[in-house]
Amino acid sequence: MSYAPFEYLTTASKNVQCLQRGRALYVRNGATATLYAPQMPRISKLSRSVKDRVALVTGAAAGMGRATAHLFADEGAKVVVTDVSDGPVSAVVDEIMAAGGTAIGFVLDVTDADRIEHVVAEAANHFGVIDHLINNAGVSRFVAIDDPRYEAQWTESFEVLLTAQTRTIRAALPHLRQSDAARIVNIASTEGLGATRYGSPYTAAKHGVIGLTKSLAVELGREGITVNCVCPGPINTAMTAEIDEQSKATYAKRRTALGRYGDPEEVAHATLNFCLPASRYMTGAVLPVDGGLLIKNA
Ligand SMILES: NC(=O)c1ccc[n+]([C@@H]2O[C@H](COP(=O)([O-])OP(=O)(O)OC[C@H]3O[C@@H](n4cnc5c(N)ncnc54)[C@H](O)[C@@H]3O)[C@@H](O)[C@H]2O)c1
C-alpha cells in the first residue's frame, strides 16, 4: 500500500485533514477517515526485557548484589540469590517473593570451587537454564606492601574477586550456551582502572577482572555470549559504611562530577542494561558507573 506524501495531501484540498500518529497516517475528508499504514518495517526489533530470564547473582545478600537481584526480579527475571550466609540469602529471597517476583536462594561462598559447581547445577536444574551470570561478590582489603598480613590479604582478594569469577563462569558456561541471550557481567571497580594507596591486592585483582572480561569476550563472542564489566565508583554499601559521612561528602564533592556517592540501584541498572537481549552487540565493554570520578581532573 502506498500513500500520498503529507505535504501533498495538506495542500491538495482544503477538506482534507492529515493527522500523523506514530507511524500511521490518517486522512480525514468530511465524515470518512482512512488509515494509510506505510509499509516501512519497524526499525526497533530487539527486546529490552529480561522477563522470564534466569539471572544468577553472587554476593546477592547485600549492597549492589542485593539491588541487582531486586531489580532483575522487578523486571520479571527469575533470580538465583547466592551469598555466604543462609539468613541474609533467605531474607532477599523473601523480599523478592513478597514483591511478587521469582527467586531461589543458595548459600555460596565463591572461594569454594565444589560448591560453585553444585549451586550452578542446582539452579540450572531448578529453572531449566541460566541466561545471565552476575559476578558481584567482593571484599575490600587494604594493606601496605610491607605489612605482615600482605600475603594473606593478597590471596583472599584474588580468591574472592578474580579466581571465583573464572570458576562461576566455567560452571555456568554449559547452561549459558543453552540461552539465546547469554550474558556475563563481572563487577570490577574504578580500582580496576586506577589505584588507591594501600589497595594493591584489591586493585590488582580488579585490574584482573577487566583483563578477564576482555579476554573472555573475545573467546566467547562467536558463540553470542557477551562478557562485560561494570566499574562502580564510590557507592553507599557495607563496603564503604565505615567511612564517616563527612569524609564521604568531602571526597565525593572533590572527586566526582556528580558530587555524591552512588546508590546500589544505580549500579544495578548498568548491569541490567548489559543483560538485555537488545544489548547483544555490546561485549568486552568496561563501563564506569562512578558519578564521573574517572573523568574529573579538577
Ligand atoms: N561499594 C563500593 O564503593 C564499591 C566500589 C567499586 C566496586 N565495588 C565492588 O562491588 C561489588 C559489591 O560490593 P558492595 O559494595 O555491594 O559490598 P557489600 O559488602 O555490600 O556486598 C558484598 C557482598 O559480597 C558477599 N561476599 C563476600 N565474600 C564472599 C564470598 N567469599 N562468597 C560469596 N559472597 C561473598 C558479602 O557477603 C556481601 O553480601 C564487589 O565486587 C566490590 O568489590 C564496590
The ligand as a Tripos MOL2 file, in Angstrom:
@<TRIPOS>MOLECULE
LIG
   44    48     1     0     0
SMALL
NO_CHARGES

@<TRIPOS>ATOM
      1 N1         30.9050   -0.1010   47.4370 N.am      1 LIG1
      2 C1         31.7530    0.4160   46.5970 C.2       1 LIG1
      3 O1         32.0490    1.6140   46.6920 O.2       1 LIG1
      4 C2         32.3630   -0.4110   45.5020 C.ar      1 LIG1
      5 C3         33.1050    0.2560   44.5260 C.ar      1 LIG1
      6 C4         33.6520   -0.4630   43.4840 C.ar      1 LIG1
      7 C5         33.4300   -1.8170   43.3830 C.ar      1 LIG1
      8 N2         32.7230   -2.4600   44.3470 N.ar      1 LIG1
      9 C6         32.5100   -3.9010   44.1380 C.3       1 LIG1
     10 O2         31.1250   -4.1550   44.0770 O.3       1 LIG1
     11 C7         30.8600   -5.4930   44.4780 C.3       1 LIG1
     12 C8         29.7590   -5.4790   45.5170 C.3       1 LIG1
     13 O3         30.2260   -4.8190   46.6930 O.3       1 LIG1
     14 P1         29.2830   -3.9530   47.6400 P.3       1 LIG1
     15 O4         29.8240   -2.6000   47.6570 O.co2     1 LIG1
     16 O5         27.8780   -4.1790   47.2860 O.co2     1 LIG1
     17 O6         29.6870   -4.5990   49.0250 O.3       1 LIG1
     18 P2         28.8440   -5.3350   50.1560 P.3       1 LIG1
     19 O7         29.8270   -5.6230   51.2260 O.co2     1 LIG1
     20 O8         27.6100   -4.5740   50.4930 O.co2     1 LIG1
     21 O9         28.3840   -6.6800   49.4470 O.3       1 LIG1
     22 C9         29.3150   -7.6580   49.0840 C.3       1 LIG1
     23 C10        28.6260   -8.9930   49.1690 C.3       1 LIG1
     24 O10        29.5780   -9.9870   48.7680 O.3       1 LIG1
     25 C11        29.4650  -11.0610   49.6750 C.3       1 LIG1
     26 N3         30.6900  -11.8440   49.7420 N.ar      1 LIG1
     27 C12        31.8700  -11.5160   50.3120 C.ar      1 LIG1
     28 N4         32.7090  -12.5380   50.2360 N.ar      1 LIG1
     29 C13        32.0430  -13.5360   49.6000 C.ar      1 LIG1
     30 C14        32.3790  -14.8500   49.2480 C.ar      1 LIG1
     31 N5         33.5640  -15.3730   49.5280 N.pl3     1 LIG1
     32 N6         31.4580  -15.5870   48.5920 N.ar      1 LIG1
     33 C15        30.2330  -15.0750   48.3110 C.ar      1 LIG1
     34 N7         29.8610  -13.8480   48.6460 N.ar      1 LIG1
     35 C16        30.7640  -13.0780   49.2870 C.ar      1 LIG1
     36 C17        29.1540  -10.4260   51.0170 C.3       1 LIG1
     37 O11        28.6120  -11.3480   51.9330 O.3       1 LIG1
     38 C18        28.2040   -9.3300   50.6130 C.3       1 LIG1
     39 O12        26.8650   -9.7330   50.6570 O.3       1 LIG1
     40 C19        32.1990   -6.0450   44.9680 C.3       1 LIG1
     41 O13        32.7880   -6.8250   43.9550 O.3       1 LIG1
     42 C20        33.0190   -4.8080   45.2260 C.3       1 LIG1
     43 O14        34.4010   -5.0560   45.1400 O.3       1 LIG1
     44 C21        32.1820   -1.7920   45.4150 C.ar      1 LIG1
@<TRIPOS>BOND
     1     1     2 1
     2     2     3 2
     3     2     4 1
     4     4     5 ar
     5     4    44 ar
     6     5     6 ar
     7     6     7 ar
     8     7     8 ar
     9     8     9 1
    10     8    44 ar
    11     9    10 1
    12     9    42 1
    13    10    11 1
    14    11    12 1
    15    11    40 1
    16    12    13 1
    17    13    14 1
    18    14    15 2
    19    14    16 1
    20    14    17 1
    21    17    18 1
    22    18    19 2
    23    18    20 1
    24    18    21 1
    25    21    22 1
    26    22    23 1
    27    23    24 1
    28    23    38 1
    29    24    25 1
    30    25    26 1
    31    25    36 1
    32    26    27 ar
    33    26    35 ar
    34    27    28 ar
    35    28    29 ar
    36    29    30 ar
    37    29    35 ar
    38    30    31 1
    39    30    32 ar
    40    32    33 ar
    41    33    34 ar
    42    34    35 ar
    43    36    37 1
    44    36    38 1
    45    38    39 1
    46    40    41 1
    47    40    42 1
    48    42    43 1
@<TRIPOS>SUBSTRUCTURE
     1 LIG1         1 GROUP 0 **** ****
